[in-house]
């Protein structure tokens, strides 16, 4: 185990060397590494440019932001194994908590350091279907019908997949006669209709949209918008289920790294700017739901109102993780039967 961890640290160090190395002429610029999850590529590509301009105007200093993307749980483990992220912008609080408990990289009260529990935007889970909705997908119950092929990532590696799973579980629990047993049976049937488990949400979108596999993709709302508005406008449509879940992707400065690299101030400002009017506008343009009331009102015709459960309905992320996604948990039990 010690050798395995050492090898992982060497690999992480090599990756960072390639990501953070810059020509000598640019050495005066501060460089941040934002380790994020799969569907935020376009969001942060846009936001990073805006923040760099803001920082230059405010301080006269240059800042360059590098990105790393992947399944949220996998990204957290990479940071724990040595990838020196100045900030993380992950899919769920549990993955940042792991940086506290396993990596000792930031304080346990990290979620109270920024507004809205350090979640500057929200999202939810919807369905992406092929144009015309040939399988007649309207709600969660349709996903377990014979002949319906469902695409969703692996909950063991993808934060988005864990939101998907919990939304499906919540719907089943609220059906007449619903119980943990009926919910488990329903989710088990759903995963029997899943032909492939990608490690992250973007990989799953590629499987559905580009490889043409599946009838329905259980999707982050922003990924569904991306497919219908930016990728293939005439090939897909969004179906909003009767019940979904409030997804709150959190952000945090990785103190141990930022202090060592001398980037704490700019890293903190980078995350705080997400709450600014410009930051919230960028968030909304990339199909995440903004926190700012004025910006949210401006985009109220874009985001469909939907009944939402929250992670609190599952006892919080620590309990949900232990119950459903830890080794030997409900998901393992379900998937072993497939």
C-alpha positions as CSV (number, residue, x, y, z in Angstrom):
1,X,0.0,0.0,0.0
2,X,2.8,2.4,0.9
3,X,4.5,1.7,-2.5
4,X,1.2,2.2,-4.3
5,X,0.7,5.6,-2.6
6,X,4.3,6.6,-3.4
7,X,3.8,5.8,-7.0
8,X,0.6,7.8,-7.1
9,X,2.4,10.8,-5.6
10,X,5.1,10.5,-8.2
11,X,2.5,10.4,-10.9
12,X,0.7,13.4,-9.5
13,X,3.9,15.4,-9.2
14,X,4.8,14.6,-12.8
15,X,1.4,15.7,-14.0
16,X,1.7,19.0,-12.0
17,X,5.1,19.7,-13.4
18,X,3.7,19.5,-16.9
19,X,0.6,21.6,-16.0
20,X,2.2,24.3,-14.0
21,X,5.5,24.7,-15.9
22,X,5.7,28.0,-17.7
23,X,8.3,29.8,-19.8
24,X,10.8,32.0,-17.9
25,X,9.3,35.1,-19.4
26,X,6.0,34.3,-17.7
27,X,7.5,33.5,-14.3
28,X,6.2,36.7,-12.7
29,X,2.6,35.6,-13.2
30,X,0.9,33.7,-10.4
31,X,-0.5,30.4,-11.5
32,X,-3.4,28.7,-9.9
33,X,-4.5,25.1,-10.4
34,X,-8.3,24.5,-10.1
35,X,-9.1,20.8,-9.8
36,X,-12.7,20.5,-10.9
37,X,-15.2,17.9,-12.0
38,X,-16.3,16.8,-15.5
39,X,-19.0,19.2,-16.7
40,X,-17.4,22.5,-15.7
41,X,-14.9,22.7,-18.6
42,X,-16.7,25.4,-20.5
43,X,-17.8,27.3,-17.4
44,X,-14.2,27.7,-16.1
45,X,-12.7,28.4,-19.5
46,X,-14.9,31.4,-19.6
47,X,-14.7,32.4,-16.0
48,X,-10.9,32.1,-15.8
49,X,-10.5,34.7,-18.5
50,X,-12.9,37.1,-16.7
51,X,-11.2,36.6,-13.3
52,X,-7.7,37.1,-14.8
53,X,-8.9,40.4,-16.3
54,X,-10.6,41.4,-13.0
55,X,-7.4,40.6,-11.0
56,X,-5.2,42.5,-13.3
57,X,-7.5,45.6,-13.1
58,X,-7.7,45.3,-9.3
59,X,-4.1,44.6,-8.4
60,X,-2.0,45.2,-11.6
61,X,-0.8,41.6,-11.4
62,X,-1.2,38.7,-13.8
63,X,-2.7,35.4,-12.9
64,X,-3.0,32.3,-15.0
65,X,-5.4,29.5,-14.1
66,X,-4.9,25.9,-15.1
67,X,-7.7,23.3,-15.0
68,X,-7.9,19.6,-14.3
69,X,-11.2,17.8,-14.9
70,X,-12.6,14.3,-14.2
71,X,-15.1,12.4,-12.1
72,X,-15.4,14.3,-8.8
73,X,-14.5,11.4,-6.5
74,X,-11.6,10.5,-8.6
75,X,-10.4,14.1,-8.7
76,X,-10.6,14.3,-4.9
77,X,-8.4,11.2,-4.6
78,X,-5.9,12.7,-7.0
79,X,-5.5,15.8,-4.8
80,X,-5.2,13.6,-1.7
81,X,-2.4,11.7,-3.5
82,X,-0.4,14.8,-4.2
83,X,-1.9,16.9,-7.1
84,X,-1.3,20.4,-5.7
85,X,-4.6,22.1,-6.3
86,X,-4.8,25.7,-5.0
87,X,-8.6,25.4,-5.2
88,X,-11.1,22.6,-5.8
89,X,-14.5,23.1,-7.4
90,X,-16.1,19.6,-7.0
91,X,-19.5,18.1,-7.4
92,X,-20.4,17.5,-3.8
93,X,-19.3,18.4,-0.3
94,X,-18.3,14.8,0.6
95,X,-15.4,14.9,-1.9
96,X,-14.0,18.1,-0.3
97,X,-14.6,16.6,3.2
98,X,-12.3,13.8,2.1
99,X,-9.5,16.3,1.6
100,X,-10.0,17.2,5.2
101,X,-10.2,13.8,6.7
102,X,-7.9,11.9,4.5
103,X,-5.5,14.5,3.2
104,X,-5.4,17.1,6.1
105,X,-5.3,19.7,3.4
106,X,-7.9,22.2,4.7
107,X,-9.9,22.8,7.9
108,X,-13.1,21.0,8.7
109,X,-15.0,24.3,8.7
110,X,-14.3,25.0,5.0
111,X,-18.0,25.0,4.1
112,X,-18.6,28.1,6.3
113,X,-16.0,30.2,4.7
114,X,-18.1,31.3,1.7
115,X,-21.8,32.0,1.3
116,X,-24.4,29.3,0.7
117,X,-22.2,26.6,2.3
118,X,-19.5,27.5,-0.2
119,X,-21.7,26.6,-3.2
120,X,-21.9,29.6,-5.5
121,X,-24.3,28.0,-7.9
122,X,-26.6,25.0,-8.0
123,X,-27.9,22.5,-10.5
124,X,-30.3,19.6,-10.7
125,X,-30.7,16.3,-12.5
126,X,-32.8,16.0,-15.7
127,X,-33.1,13.5,-18.6
128,X,-31.7,14.0,-22.0
129,X,-33.5,12.0,-24.7
130,X,-33.2,11.8,-28.5
131,X,-35.3,14.2,-30.5
132,X,-39.0,13.2,-30.6
133,X,-38.5,11.1,-27.4
134,X,-39.1,7.8,-29.2
135,X,-39.2,5.8,-26.0
136,X,-41.8,8.2,-24.4
137,X,-39.6,9.0,-21.4
138,X,-41.6,11.2,-19.0
139,X,-40.5,10.3,-15.4
140,X,-38.2,8.1,-13.4
141,X,-40.6,5.1,-13.7
142,X,-40.1,5.0,-17.4
143,X,-36.3,4.3,-17.0
144,X,-36.9,0.7,-15.7
145,X,-39.2,-0.4,-18.6
146,X,-37.9,-3.3,-20.8
147,X,-36.0,-2.1,-23.8
148,X,-35.0,1.3,-22.4
149,X,-31.3,1.8,-22.3
150,X,-30.1,4.3,-19.7
151,X,-26.8,6.1,-19.6
152,X,-25.4,7.3,-16.2
153,X,-21.9,7.4,-14.9
154,X,-20.4,5.3,-12.1
155,X,-21.4,6.5,-8.6
156,X,-18.2,5.2,-7.2
157,X,-16.1,7.7,-9.2
158,X,-18.6,10.4,-10.4
159,X,-20.3,13.0,-8.1
160,X,-22.9,13.6,-10.7
161,X,-23.7,9.9,-10.8
162,X,-24.3,10.0,-7.0
163,X,-26.8,12.9,-7.4
164,X,-28.5,10.8,-10.2
165,X,-28.7,7.8,-8.0
166,X,-30.1,9.7,-5.0
167,X,-32.7,11.5,-7.1
168,X,-33.9,8.1,-8.5
169,X,-34.0,6.7,-4.9
170,X,-36.0,9.7,-3.6
171,X,-38.6,9.4,-6.4
172,X,-39.0,5.7,-5.7
173,X,-39.3,6.4,-1.9
174,X,-42.1,8.8,-2.5
175,X,-44.3,6.5,-4.6
176,X,-47.3,4.8,-3.0
177,X,-46.1,2.2,-0.6
178,X,-42.5,3.5,-0.9
179,X,-39.9,2.2,1.5
180,X,-36.1,1.7,1.5
181,X,-36.7,-1.8,0.2
182,X,-38.8,-0.7,-2.8
183,X,-36.4,2.1,-3.5
184,X,-33.5,-0.3,-3.6
185,X,-35.5,-2.6,-5.9
186,X,-36.3,0.3,-8.2
187,X,-32.7,1.5,-8.4
188,X,-31.6,-2.0,-9.0
189,X,-33.9,-2.3,-12.0
190,X,-32.7,1.0,-13.3
191,X,-29.0,-0.1,-13.3
192,X,-30.0,-3.3,-15.1
193,X,-30.9,-1.0,-18.0
194,X,-27.4,0.7,-17.9
195,X,-25.2,-0.8,-20.5
196,X,-21.9,1.0,-19.6
197,X,-20.7,3.0,-16.6
198,X,-18.3,5.8,-17.5
199,X,-16.1,7.3,-14.8
200,X,-17.5,10.8,-15.1
201,X,-20.4,12.9,-16.5
202,X,-18.6,14.2,-19.5
203,X,-17.6,10.7,-20.6
204,X,-21.2,9.6,-20.2
205,X,-22.4,12.5,-22.3
206,X,-19.9,11.5,-25.0
207,X,-21.2,7.9,-24.8
208,X,-24.8,9.1,-25.3
209,X,-24.4,12.0,-27.7
210,X,-21.4,11.0,-29.8
211,X,-21.3,7.2,-29.6
212,X,-25.1,7.0,-29.9
213,X,-25.5,4.6,-27.1
214,X,-28.7,4.7,-25.0
215,X,-32.2,6.1,-25.1
216,X,-31.9,8.4,-22.2
217,X,-29.0,10.1,-20.4
218,X,-29.5,11.0,-16.7
219,X,-27.8,14.3,-16.8
220,X,-26.7,17.4,-14.9
221,X,-29.0,20.1,-16.1
222,X,-26.1,22.1,-17.6
223,X,-24.9,19.1,-19.6
224,X,-28.4,18.6,-21.0
225,X,-28.4,22.3,-22.0
226,X,-25.0,21.9,-23.6
227,X,-26.2,19.0,-25.7
228,X,-29.4,20.7,-26.9
229,X,-28.0,24.2,-27.5
230,X,-24.3,23.9,-28.1
231,X,-23.6,20.3,-29.4
232,X,-26.4,18.9,-31.6
233,X,-29.3,21.3,-31.5
234,X,-31.6,19.1,-33.5
235,X,-30.8,15.7,-32.1
236,X,-31.8,15.9,-28.4
237,X,-34.4,17.3,-26.0
238,X,-34.6,17.7,-22.3
239,X,-37.2,16.0,-20.1
240,X,-37.7,17.3,-16.6
241,X,-38.9,14.6,-14.1
242,X,-41.6,15.2,-11.6
243,X,-39.0,15.1,-8.8
244,X,-35.3,15.7,-8.7
245,X,-32.6,16.8,-6.3
246,X,-30.9,20.1,-5.4
247,X,-27.3,19.6,-6.5
248,X,-24.9,22.0,-4.7
249,X,-21.4,21.8,-6.1
250,X,-19.1,23.4,-3.5
251,X,-15.7,25.2,-3.9
252,X,-12.8,25.6,-1.5
253,X,-9.2,26.8,-1.2
254,X,-6.9,24.0,-0.5
255,X,-5.0,25.7,2.4
256,X,-2.0,23.5,2.7
257,X,-1.2,23.9,-1.0
258,X,-2.1,27.5,-1.3
259,X,0.0,28.5,1.8
260,X,3.0,26.6,0.6
261,X,2.8,28.1,-2.9
262,X,2.0,31.6,-1.6
263,X,-1.3,31.8,-3.5
264,X,-3.8,32.0,-0.6
265,X,-5.0,35.6,-1.4
266,X,-5.5,35.1,-5.1
267,X,-7.0,31.7,-4.6
268,X,-9.6,33.1,-2.1
269,X,-10.4,36.0,-4.4
270,X,-10.8,33.6,-7.3
271,X,-13.6,31.7,-5.5
272,X,-15.1,34.9,-4.0
273,X,-15.5,36.4,-7.5
274,X,-17.8,33.5,-8.4
275,X,-20.4,35.3,-6.2
276,X,-20.0,38.7,-8.0
277,X,-22.5,39.9,-10.6
278,X,-20.1,39.0,-13.4
279,X,-19.3,35.6,-11.9
280,X,-23.0,34.8,-11.5
281,X,-23.8,35.9,-15.1
282,X,-21.1,33.6,-16.4
283,X,-22.5,30.8,-14.2
284,X,-26.0,31.3,-15.6
285,X,-24.8,31.5,-19.2
286,X,-23.2,28.1,-18.7
287,X,-26.5,26.7,-17.5
288,X,-25.8,26.5,-13.8
289,X,-28.4,28.1,-11.5
290,X,-27.1,31.3,-10.0
291,X,-27.4,32.2,-6.3
292,X,-27.7,36.0,-6.9
293,X,-31.5,36.8,-6.8
294,X,-31.2,39.5,-9.5
295,X,-29.3,37.3,-11.9
296,X,-31.6,34.4,-11.1
297,X,-34.6,36.5,-11.9
298,X,-33.0,37.5,-15.2
299,X,-32.7,33.8,-16.2
300,X,-36.0,32.6,-14.6
301,X,-37.4,31.7,-18.0
302,X,-34.4,29.4,-18.7
303,X,-34.6,27.1,-15.7
304,X,-37.7,25.0,-15.2
305,X,-39.2,24.9,-11.7
306,X,-39.1,21.4,-10.3
307,X,-39.9,19.7,-7.0
308,X,-36.5,19.1,-5.3
309,X,-35.3,16.9,-2.4
310,X,-32.0,17.8,-0.8
311,X,-29.0,15.9,0.6
312,X,-30.4,16.7,4.0
313,X,-33.3,14.2,3.2
314,X,-30.6,11.5,3.2
315,X,-29.0,12.6,6.5
316,X,-26.2,14.6,4.8
317,X,-23.4,13.5,2.6
318,X,-21.5,11.5,5.3
319,X,-24.5,9.3,5.9
320,X,-25.4,9.0,2.3
321,X,-21.9,8.0,1.3
322,X,-21.6,5.4,4.1
323,X,-25.0,3.9,3.3
324,X,-25.0,3.9,-0.5
325,X,-21.6,4.4,-2.0
326,X,-18.9,3.1,0.4
327,X,-17.4,-0.3,-0.3
328,X,-20.1,-2.8,0.6
329,X,-22.8,-0.2,0.5
330,X,-26.2,-0.4,-1.2
331,X,-24.8,0.4,-4.6
332,X,-22.3,-2.4,-4.4
333,X,-25.1,-4.7,-3.3
334,X,-27.3,-3.6,-6.2
335,X,-24.6,-3.8,-8.8
336,X,-23.4,-7.2,-7.7
337,X,-26.8,-8.6,-8.8
338,X,-26.6,-7.2,-12.3
